[in-house]
Amino acid sequence: MSNEQYLLSVWAETQSGEKLYPYKGVSGSKKGLYSVSYSGKSSEYIGVSENDLIAAVEAGQFSERGTIRMLPLKTRSGAQRNGFAPTHYKCEPIKQ
């Protein structure tokens, strides 16, 4: 997956320090969109544009709950695509 398919201004950081970034879907109904669950429930993922995702982050939509499907920048084909609560936006913590 090329870096232009990742949204680099938003990320989650694991306890081990690994950074994970939202990525655009490459097939199916979410092709070209980011997969987001504002409730955090796996059954409620929807596809959103980059502008909509950034607007949701800036509006505090993820300060309490919500997940985005994310991957590390260096990922192997077939890697598990889990949802993570974003921890940072433009180097600032999302949750205070």
Residue, then its C-alpha position, 0 to 999 in steps of 0.5 A: m500500500s502506498n503512503e498516499q493511501y494513508l492519512l498521516s495527520v491522524w494516528a494511533e500509538t500502541q503501548s509498544g510505540e508502534k504508529l498506526y494510520p487510517y488507510k483508504g479502502v482499496s475495494g468494495s463499497k468503501k473503496g477510496l474511503y476511510s472505514v470509521s465506527y463512531s460508536g466503536k462497534s465493529s458492526e457499525y463501520i461506514g466509509v467516510s471521505e478524508n474531509d469528513l474524517i478530519a472534520a470529525v476528529e476536529a469536532g471531538q468525535f473521537s475524544e470519548r469513543g470511536t475507532i478507525r481501521m488503521l495499519p502501520l506504514k510498513t505492512r504486509s499484504g493480508a495483514q489484519r485490519n483492525g479498528f483503533a481509537p485515534t490517539h493523535y491529530k497533527c502531533e496533538p493528543i486527541k484525548q485530554 
